[in-house]
Each structure stands twice: as structure tokens, then as C-alpha cells.
């Protein structure tokens, strides 16, 4: 039986929860129950590994151009308005909200009570209301799952999310851009998601909310990163990067405990903690040999999106006919060496993961404090195919903080918080290229993941502390001459190219892009930070 606070939320939306004509409201169903409901409704099918497999429809990635924040007095002066955080009128939000509520009033609903924040001192209660059982399963596994005792005292949520993939918005009626819309309203503490079956929109909407609340209300740095901890040394590390750069794959390693794969908070002088309770991994080319922990996590209770399977329900992770952004969501406990508490000590090492489609950045490089600030606010990577609507080939891009689409505040708010934490903890910082070597996209090759693992392990274990470094004058980086587990010839990208002069041209082109972006976006940063970046 749903508690009174949930019913009050639904009733406030005009959704009847009692009476013979009221549609059923399913609250906190178990994983098997949600799977049964999804199968009965024809939302998906079971694969031979036990995972529930669904197709998301037309939208197989995020739709950043359809994301808005309501411009209300409480956030007007703090949100970094612009092309990423696009303001929208309250009237538009109310039009979409009321349209969803009208649809919800006529059909069964699936309600999930979850938490965002494994560290309960900084957690927020999220109430997710779904029209699909499969999406309820997804977010149940992706959020921190409250204990029975926490559910008994759950009370009113801190934020409510309405997920209606089958409700289409109308630009003329609702003042939006298309038939799919995501709107965050901080004043009403509610998010509405319409017209998209891609469950990543639910996950990222929660993250966007926490990226406002944690820094503003708790003075905690929220980060688009994965994190793990060495159970023997007690040292933890964080891995910044946009989708497709390897956060999930590189942090899920048998030698260290996984804290989380995508979203974390860093409390100054205290801890790092997972904002989520699950993982959302890419399935493109997934094999047991290449990524055994993730491969084995695709089992009953997991939800795959747009993964093609054969007649025997066996998944074919190399068939990308639906999208290159094939995904699986599962609880973090499905990784055998996870950290069950979802928390760890302050990070002692920071990795910036960048998927370099130019193929000119070294496999790994050491950063000074000023260079770390430069690359954090710059956030260079290549958007890989499928993670957003319309992305087919890798597209070089600059995304501040390695996650600007989800950061409502000015980038310097987060950057200053990171600098403060680096100064206090003495954390080492490395730039890791998970993209191409020996040439750019279409010419060179993607760096094998085992070499990324090896370079990260070398940095983590201190093997790079006393090796010889050479300075890359174009990118202003200190590059180790050799790295255990990585072919020595690969460490010098210029000599690894068949045509060194072609390397020089590509490197200077990318360095010029760095300079142009920094001059345009961050003209007021100190000279020592600007000077620590690339120079064409």
C-alpha cells in the first residue's frame, strides 16, 4: 500500500488514487514483479542471460536540445543560462506537466522511491513516477535503494520525476522544441520527461538536479566521474569523462572496489560518494574477455536498451543496427568487487579521460595544478556515436567539467571547488587518452582498453612517479617515456604516426581549437592557468 505522501503527490497532479475507477498505482514493486509487468505489457523480452531487453524507439540517446530549466526567482541568479541551460517559462512547464498528469490518470502507474546519494548526510529523496514498468525497473536499479527502515520514514520526496515516454509534447501548444521534452523546475521540485523512451534521460535529470543542490546547499562538489578504491591501500581515485570515454569500463576492475561508475560527490576533507546505486554501461562490442565484470552484470534484474538478439534470445553486442549507443543498466552490486557502502576516502588521484579523435594526445600525461584546472574547465573529448541524437562519427568537442550538459551552475563554481580539494588532498592528476593512436579517426586505431588499464594502474600504483618524462611543447604536457604494460613506441604519438608531418598539422589544429575555446569561454581566468594549456 502506497504511503500517504505518495498519494498526496499524485492527487496534487489531479490523479485519482482511490475509488473503483482509479487506475492502479504500483509502489516499490520488486524486481521480479516489475519484470513480470513489463513482459505482460509487451514492453520487452527476456534475453537468454535473464536481462530484460527493450527498444527505446526513435530516440536512442539523450536529446540535449529538448532540455530546459524553468526560470524562477529562486534560481534566476545562480543558473548559468545559455545554450546548455536553456530557460523556459513556468507556463510551458505547467502545460507539459498537466498533459502528462492527464495521461497518467488513465493508466497504471509505477512509482519508485529512491535516494540520490550513498552518503546519507547529502542524500535527496527522489520519487519517480513512470508509465512503463521497464523504466521503473531501470531507475530502481540506478538510484540508491533505501533500506526497509528508510522506506518506513521516507515521508515526502525532495524531488519528483514524471516519466512519460508515450506522451508527445507539441511545440505550438507547449512552447517547446519538439515532441520530446525534459523540463526541470527547482521551485516546484519536479522534473517532467515526455516523448522519449531512452531511460538515460531519467538518470541524467536526477544528476542535473543534484549538480545544483549539492554545491549550493551542501557545499559538496558534484562530479561527472566514476570512482574506485584500493581495498589494501585505502586510496581512492576518480575518473572524469563524457559518455563513451571509458568511465564505466576503466573503473570496473578486479583489483579495486568500484564505488560508482558515473556520478559522485566530493565532500571537502571528508569523502567521495556515489550519487547513484547502479551503473549504466555501453554495450557496443561488449565481450567477456574485454570487460568481464560488465559482461557478467548483464543478467536478471538488468535492463538492456536497443541490444539486438538472435532467435534464441542471445544478445549480439556487435549488431549496432538499432543504434551504436546500446546500453545496459544494473545495480552496482552486480559488479563483484563493488564497494557496498558507495563511499570512499578523499581521492588521492584524479584521471581526466578524453577520447581524442585526432589521435595526437599521448596515452597518458601528468598534469600540474594549473594544467589540471585548464583541462577541467576545457573538458576536451570527442562525442562518440549514439550518445546523443544525430551523432554518427566521433565529433571533437569541448564540454566544461567533462559533463557541462548536466551542470546548471557556472563552470568556475565547480572548478574552484575541485582546485580547493586538490590543494587540500594533494591529489595527483593525469590526462588519459582513450581515443585514437597512430592517426585520427578513420586512419589510426582506437587505443586497446588493456593499454588504458595498464597506464591507469601504473599511475595508481606509483610506477610513473620516478620514470623519465619529456615535455610536449604543443600540448604543454609532461609525457612518460615509458609506461609498464603499454608499448613504448605508442608513448610518442608523433613517431607512432606513419607521417610525422601530418601529425604536426593535426596536433597544431587541435591546439588551436583549445586556444580558441579557452579565449572565448574563460577570458578572465588567471594567466598561469591559460599558459598551462596547449599552444599552436
C-alpha positions, -999 to +999 in steps of 0.1 A: +000+000+000+015+033-010+021+058+018+001+090+023+029+112+009+029+095-024-008+098-028-007+134-020+018+140-048-004+121-073-036+138-061-019+172-064-015+164-101-051+155-105-045+118-105-072+099-085-057+072-063-089+058-048-122+046-060-134+019-084-125+039-115-090+049-103-061+033-123-038+011-102-007+027-086+021+002-081+046+014-055+081-001-050+074-033-068+102-059-065+125-065-094+107-098-104+073-080-102+085-052-125+099-076-150+066-095-150+046-063-155+069-052-183+066-085-201+028-086-197+026-051-212+048-061-242+075-036-233+103-060-239+116-096-238+139-117-217+174-125-231+190-159-225+211-143-198+180-132-179+182-095-186+151-076-197+156-062-232+137-032-245+139-009-276+136+028-269+120+038-302+131+067-323+152+083-296+182+061-287+202+088-269+198+120-250+181+149-266+201+179-252+183+205-274+150+195-258+161+200-222+150+231-202+151+247-167+122+268-155+134+303-149+120+310-114+131+337-089+149+311-066+174+301-094+174+330-117+206+345-105+225+312-099+218+291-131+244+296-159+218+303-186+228+298-222+229+271-249+232+243-223+209+255-195+180+269-216+153+289-197+117+282-202+085+298-188+065+283-160+035+282-183+053+257-206+063+235-177+027+235-164+013+227-198+036+197-202+031+186-165-007+188-169-006+169-201+014+141-185-009+141-155-039+137-177-024+107-194-013+092-160-048+095-146-060+069-171-034+042-169-015+020-144+015+038-128+048+025-114+062+045-085+098+041-073+111+057-041+148+061-043+177+081-030+204+101-048+235+100-026+250+070-009+263+093+018+230+098+036+242+132+050+240+145+015+213+123+000+180+135-015+148+116-018+135+112-054+100+099-062+100+086-098+065+081-114+066+060-146+040+048-171+063+019-181+073-009-157+106-013-176+116+023-168+106+018-132+129-012-132+157+009-147+156+037-122+150+013-092+184-003-101+201+030-109+192+050-078+204+042-043+179+018-029+166+028+005+166+002+033+133-010+048+138+013+077+144+043+054+113+035+034+092+034+067+103+070+074+106+081+038+079+108+040+075+135+013+101+134-015+126+161-020+121+159-058+095+142-081+102+130-116+073+122-141+085+099-169+060+097-198+077+083-229+044+078-247+032+114-242+042+137-270+047+174-265+036+199-290+059+230-298+029+253-305+009+242-275+037+238-250+063+263-261+090+236-266+111+224-295+098+190-304+076+161-294+102+151-267+109+174-237+127+174-204+120+203-180+135+208-145+116+230-121+136+237-090+109+259-074+083+231-076+110+204-071+097+185-101+111+172-134+089+162-164+102+139-191+080+134-222+082+117-256+114+097-251+118+061-241+156+065-236+159+059-198+192+078-197+171+110-196+157+100-162+191+092-148+206+124-162+177+146-149+184+133-114+221+141-118+214+176-131+193+183-101+219+170-077+246+191-095+227+222-084+216+211-049+249+196-037+272+226-044+246+252-035+230+237-004+257+212+009+290+228-004+298+194-019+315+192-053+293+171-077+312+154-104+306+136-137+330+108-129+334+072-119+353+062-087+370+032-071+391+024-041+421+001-034+409-021-005+446-027+006+460+008+005+426+026+011+434+050-017+406+061-040+406+076-075+381+094-096+377+093-134+362+123-152+349+119-187+319+123-210+299+092-221+319+069-243+353+079-228+356+048-206+345+058-171+325+027-166+349+003-183+381+016-167+368+019-131+353-016-131+385-036-124+390-067-103+420-051-085+399-023-069+365-018-055+340+001-076+324+030-057+303+040-087+306+044-125+292+079-134+282+104-108+298+113-074+301+139-047+334+150-031+329+164+004+359+186+013+383+169+037+359+140+041+349+115+014+339+107-021+304+091-025+283+076-053+252+097-062+237+066-077+232+029-068+237+014-102+257+015-135+247+025-170+272+009-193+277+009-231+273-025-247+290-017-281+314-046-287+310-060-252+328-093-247+336-113-216+373-113-224+374-075-228+352-064-200+343-094-178+327-076-149+303-057-171+296-087-194+286-108-163+265-080-149+240-084-178+217-108-161+183-110-144+174-076-130+194-057-156+178-038-184+193-036-218+183-009-243+184-014-281+206-045-278+199-068-308+194-106-301+191-136-322+162-161-324+174-179-293+175-146-274+212-144-273+225-108-274+247-097-302+267-068-289+283-062-323+250-057-341+245-019-339+217-018-364+194+000-339+220+024-325+257+025-316+245+037-282+234+002-269+232+003-231+226-018-200+216-006-166+222-028-135+227-023-097+263-017-087+261-049-066+263-068-099+300-059-100+315-085-078+342-062-063+319-032-057+321-011-026+288-019-010+287+014+010+291+035-021+316+057-003+354+061+000+381+083+013+390+116-004+406+108-038+444+107-039+445+106-077+423+122-105+421+110-141+407+131-169+396+107-197+395+121-232+385+103-264+408+121-288+395+115-324+425+135-338+448+108-324+475+132-313+473+132-275+496+107-256+481+076-239+488+093-205+503+126-193+510+141-159+493+175-152+504+203-130+478+220-108+474+248-133+472+223-162+446+204-143+425+235-139+429+242-176+418+208-187+390+206-162+373+237-174+381+228-211+368+193-210+381+182-244+368+149-258+351+135-289+314+127-286+311+091-297+284+077-319+250+073-305+253+091-271+233+120-284+207+122-312+224+128-345+260+117-335+272+091-360+310+096-361+332+110-333+328+147-330+356+167-313+340+189-286+347+209-255+324+202-226+335+221-194+340+198-164+337+168-187+299+170-182+287+205-190+253+193-202+244+183-167+259+213-148+234+240-140+259+264-124+288+284-138+317+261-146+340+281-124+319+272-093+328+235-098+364+243-110+371+263-078+357+236-057+379+210-074+410+232-070+403+236-033+401+198-029+432+191-049+451+216-028+439+201+004+443+164-006+474+167-027+458+145-053+479+137-085+462+144-118+467+127-151+452+131-186+444+098-203+436+094-240+411+066-246+407+076-282+430+071-312+467+065-318+488+063-349+464+086-368+430+102-363+396+086-366+394+066-399+432+063-402+446+053-368+433+028-343+414+031-310+438+025-281+431-010-268+414-009-235+441-031-219+466-003-225+443+022-209+440-001-179+478-005-178+486+032-178+460+039-151+473+011-130+508+025-134+497+059-122+476+045-094+504+023-081+531+050-083+550+033-112+550+067-130+564+087-101+601+081-109+602+075-147+617+099-172+593+124-187+595+145-219+577+178-224+552+180-253+556+217-264+524+218-284+501+204-258+522+216-228+521+181-212+547+160-194+546+126-211+563+095-196+589+080-219+577+045-209+548+031-190+545-005-177+521-025-199+520+000-228+541-004-259+570+021-256+566+032-292+530+042-285+540+067-259+554+091-285+524+098-308+544+117-334+568+089-341+539+064-340+522+081-369+533+069-404+535+106-415+551+128-387+543+160-407+506+150-408+508+146-370+522+181-367+494+195-387+467+177-368+483+185-334+485+222-342+450+222-354+437+207-322+459+230-301+444+260-319+409+247-311+420+246-274+432+281-275+401+295-293+378+277-269+396+289-238+399+325-250+361+326-258+349+308-227+373+317-200+390+350-207+390+360-170+410+330-157+445+337-144+473+338-169+491+309-152+460+287-160+458+299-196+496+294-201+493+258-188+473+248-219+482+239-255+499+264-278+495+261-315 
